[in-house]
Amino acid sequence: MIDAKTLLIILVLIALVVLIVFAIFLIRKLMVTLDHANTVLEDIEVISEIAASRSKDIDGIVENVSGSVSEISGAIKGNESTISAVMGFAKSIASIKGAFDKKKED
């Protein structure tokens, strides 16, 4: 005959085995989740690099366009030559074209 103490020890051991099996399944699912999270973080890293590159391109374009606009306004006011203003405007258009060409290559 099994006494209460032995029965309690058997029940605790069974519960411990069930807990260990549950922990193993939980760790397996967590590893899959961790793999997915790493993939998402790698994608985010690539996207942030692209965004940083594009922001530098756009910054150069904005500088060229603002310089061209100021040269054109200066030419209208008579402070600069018209040829210089047209050259600056052409340079800004070339910068915009270059940015779009880079975008097509990517």
N, C-alpha and C positions, 0 to 999 in steps of 0.2 A: 504494500500500500504506500502511496505517495503522500507525504505530509505537506502542510501548507507552505513551509519554508522552501522546500524543493520545488513545488509548483510555482511559487513566486519567482524563484531564480530562473526557471525555465521560461516563464513569461517575459521576464526582463531581457533574457538573452534573445528571444524571438523578436522582441521590440527593437533591440539593438541591431539585429541583422536587417530588419525592415528599414530602419533608419539609415543604415549604411548603404543599402540598395537605393533608397530614395536620394541620398546625397550624391551617389554616382550618377544617376540620371540627371539630377539638377546641374552637376558640374559639366556633363556633356552638352546640355542645352546652353549653358553659359558660354562654353567654348565656341559654339556655333554663333551665338550672338556677338561674341567678341570678334570673330572673323568678319561678320557683316559690318560691325562698327569700324574695324580697321579699313575695310574696303571703302566705306563712306568717307572716312577721314583722308584716305589717299585721293579720292575724287575731289574733295574739298581743297586739298593742297594744290592740285593741278588747276582747278578753277581759279583759286586765288592768285596763282602765278600768272595766269592769262589775264586776269583783271588788272593786276599790277602793271603788266606790260602794256595793256591797252590804255591805262590811265597815263602812262608816260608818253605814249604816242599822242593821246588827246591833249596833253599838256603842251607838247610842242606845237600842235596844230593851233591851239588857242593863242599861244604866244605869237605865232606867225600871223594869224588873222588879226589879232589886236594891233600888232605892229603895222600891218597893212592898212587897217582902218585909220589909225592915227596918222600914217603917212598921207593917205588920201585926204583926210580932213585938213591936214597941214597944207597940202597942195591946193586944196580949194581956198584956203585962207591966204595962199600966196607965200607960205613959209618954206616950201620945198618945191623941187622941180616935179613936173608931171611925170617925167620918165622914171624918176625914183619911185614914185607912188605906184606906177604901173608895174615896175619890177617887183616891188614888195608884194603886190597883189598876186602876181604870177607865182611868186615863191610860196605864198600861202596855199594857192590852188595845187601846186605840185606836192606840198606836204599832205594835203587832204587826199590827193590821188595815191600817194605812197602808202598812206594808212589803209586805204581801201584795198590796195594791191596786197599788202601784208595780210589783211583779213582773208582774202581769197586764197592765199597760200596755206593758211592754217586750216 
